[in-house]
């Protein structure tokens, strides 16, 4: 990973209310995409941010695509606290 310093990377990030409501606010990276990989398109069937497609207008093309909660890595290593 040391060779990635200074590079721009795209991530798929899983965010829930638990991640943002509390003393520590964290994001969980579930997948690091290769530099040449196309951006994944995920259809969740629900509107996550509460805006309708007509309210978003041109902003919808620029917004970050959200992934479904079902994407998980096997054997995820977690940092030990303490």
C-alpha positions in Angstrom: 0.0 0.0 0.0 3.0 2.4 0.4 3.1 2.8 -3.4 -0.4 4.3 -3.4 0.6 7.4 -1.5 -0.4 10.5 -3.6 -2.6 8.5 -5.9 -6.4 9.0 -6.4 -8.4 5.8 -5.7 -12.1 5.0 -5.9 -13.8 3.1 -3.0 -17.0 1.4 -2.4 -18.1 2.6 1.1 -20.8 1.1 3.3 -22.4 3.8 5.5 -25.1 3.3 8.1 -26.7 5.5 10.8 -24.5 3.7 13.3 -21.4 4.9 11.5 -22.4 8.6 11.9 -24.2 8.7 15.2 -21.8 8.4 18.1 -18.5 9.5 19.6 -16.5 8.0 16.7 -17.7 8.6 13.2 -16.3 5.9 10.8 -16.7 4.6 7.3 -16.0 1.0 6.3 -14.3 0.5 3.0 -15.6 -2.8 1.5 -13.8 -2.8 -1.8 -10.9 -0.9 -3.4 -11.3 -0.6 -7.1 -8.4 -0.9 -9.6 -7.5 2.4 -11.3 -8.7 1.2 -14.7 -11.9 -0.4 -13.5 -15.2 1.1 -14.6 -17.5 2.6 -11.9 -20.0 0.0 -10.7 -23.7 0.7 -11.2 -25.8 -0.6 -8.3 -29.6 -0.4 -8.2 -30.9 -0.5 -4.7 -34.6 0.0 -5.4 -34.9 2.7 -2.8 -33.9 6.4 -2.7 -31.3 6.7 0.0 -30.9 10.4 0.3 -34.7 11.3 0.2 -34.6 13.3 -3.0 -36.6 12.3 -6.0 -35.0 12.0 -9.4 -36.7 15.2 -10.6 -35.4 17.1 -7.5 -31.8 16.2 -8.2 -31.7 17.3 -11.8 -28.2 17.5 -13.3 -26.7 16.7 -9.9 -27.7 13.1 -10.3 -25.1 12.4 -13.0 -22.3 13.8 -10.7 -23.4 12.1 -7.5 -21.6 9.2 -6.0 -23.3 5.9 -6.7 -24.3 4.1 -3.5 -23.7 0.4 -3.0 -26.2 -2.0 -1.6 -25.6 -3.2 2.0 -25.0 -6.8 0.7 -21.4 -6.1 -0.5 -19.0 -7.6 2.1 -15.5 -8.9 2.0 -14.7 -12.2 3.5 -12.2 -12.2 6.4 -12.3 -8.4 7.0 -9.5 -7.4 9.4 -10.5 -4.9 12.0 -8.2 -2.6 14.0 -7.7 -3.6 17.6 -8.4 -0.8 20.1 -6.4 -0.6 23.3 
